[in-house]
Amino acid sequence: MSILDHKIDFAVVLSVRNANPNGDPLNGNRPRQNYEGKGEISDVCLKRKIRNRLQDMGESILVQSDERRDDGYRSIKDRVDANADIQEYAKGKKQNNELYAQAACNAWIDVRSFGQVFAFSGTDVSVGIRGPVSIHTAVSVDPISISSMQITKSVNAVTQKDPSKKSSDTMGMKHRVDFGVYVFYGSINTQLAEKTGFTRDDAEKIKQALISLFENDTSSARPDGSMEVHQLYWWEHQSKLGQYSSAKVHRSLQIGLKEGVAEAASIADYTWGIQPLERLEVREYEGL
């Protein structure tokens, strides 16, 4: 498999309806918003979903969610300690941070894609890997409207002294975005791809993960069908540095409300398209 030898930029248009795409734990788990009232989905949240999709494809993942772990290890450190190729360069006469990083990149696609910091208490290892795939925070095109409802449980979580009384944890709040269209951007850097061993095949897997980003991502906050990828734009440059900066490429995506629409109620109220850039072709993929 050949190392990626040309820069890639991408953009994803997605919608949210009656779901909480990314709750803010510092704000009662309300959907994230910026100071302009626009919705946000953090880059960390998006990378988590990409990792999950890659894992569904059968790829080896280092940073696994606890409820999705497929190898029995309960922590990143346990997973790293169990890899003989990595431990060979972790200590003793063979200790070598460069070979340690190389072995980690070979073992897990998320490490060679997003990078990883290896620094565990009780060990002398301190290795930082920068990954070639960078993801921006997703931001809604327009300010979002958030609905909140109070919820109760019909069963106590623990046994009460007085069976007729409910415990204090029976009340709660649930928040959702009524409707919003979000966009996020990303890039794949060839110089960092050379360092981590990120290949063309890896880039193709990232593309497929983006197209199917919300498959197998169901939760009470995000019911099936409440989040949808509508379009993936994929620019493959002709050189390592690319013909244009990522900023200029990302700006070529124009999206907004259709003329005469004051407030969006569905994806049909939006229009979007690409301003062509000379000598740079864009490929378009519909979401799964």
Order of alpha helices (4+ residues) and beta strands (2+ residues): beta-beta-beta-beta-alpha-alpha-alpha-alpha-alpha-beta-beta-beta-beta-beta-beta-alpha-alpha-beta-alpha-beta-beta-beta
